[in-house]
Amino acid sequence: MVKLQYLLRAPASESVEAFRDRALATGARLLACGPARLKLTFTAEEPPRLSVMPFRRDRLLLVSLWDDGEPGAAAPRWNPILESEGAVEGYRVDESVPREYRHDWPDGRDTPGGSMLTLLHRRAGLTDAEFLRRWHDGHSPLALQIHPLWNYVRNVVAAPVLPGSPPLCGIVEEQFRSRSELLDPVAFFGGWLRMVPSMLRVFVDVRGFLDLAAIENYLVTERWIRS
């Protein structure tokens, strides 16, 4: 099964409410086209102005869809549909899930808790192999040890599928059982006694393999349309 991910970005003039409605309408139209699985991850509210995470204030929709046809036919099938919806970035990705929630709520309902979406860019000078080693074998175990992650999805970008898609190395989807576990720095970094040492460990680690000037963090809502 092929997993494709497309990014749709809102113009500055579009309100959060209007963008949310457009994202959900896009999901309904895509569902009618028969994907094997379909999930939306989108901006549904303004992020807090003060936060330990540098959340972007522009609005973003990530469309994740799975196609069970021939690998070479997936992108040509979906690209025209997503382009008509306003997507200008699209990628074929290889997914791995180091920690997975039990999905026991109905499709069409927002995933409970808090969600964060991160777009990753490799630090200059690293090979693809070294980047993946640092991410999968170094950062992922550290993140699972420090942060109260309920669900952790790594998407390694295998290839762009929309012409003109900018370079991107990875797309990370993270869910927390409550919003406070994501937005409260004490909870996010493991408690009062561990917070400062944990922040330093994470910063040193990510600086070693990510381009921190290019990283994009978004406070988002996740919704399975077809699981």
Buried (B, 14 or more C-beta within 10 A) or exposed (E): EBBBBBBBBBEEEBEBEEBBEBBBEBBEEBBEEEBBBBBBBBBBEEBEEEBBBEBBEEBBBBBBBBBEEEEEEBBEBBBEBBBEBBBBBBBBBEBEEBBEBEEEEEBBEEBBBBBBBBBBBBBEEBEEEBBBBBBBEBBBEBBEEBBBBBBBBBBBBEEBBBEEBEEBBBBBBBBBBBBBBBBBBBBBBBEEEEBEEBBEBBEEBBEEBBBEEBBBBBBBBBBBBBE
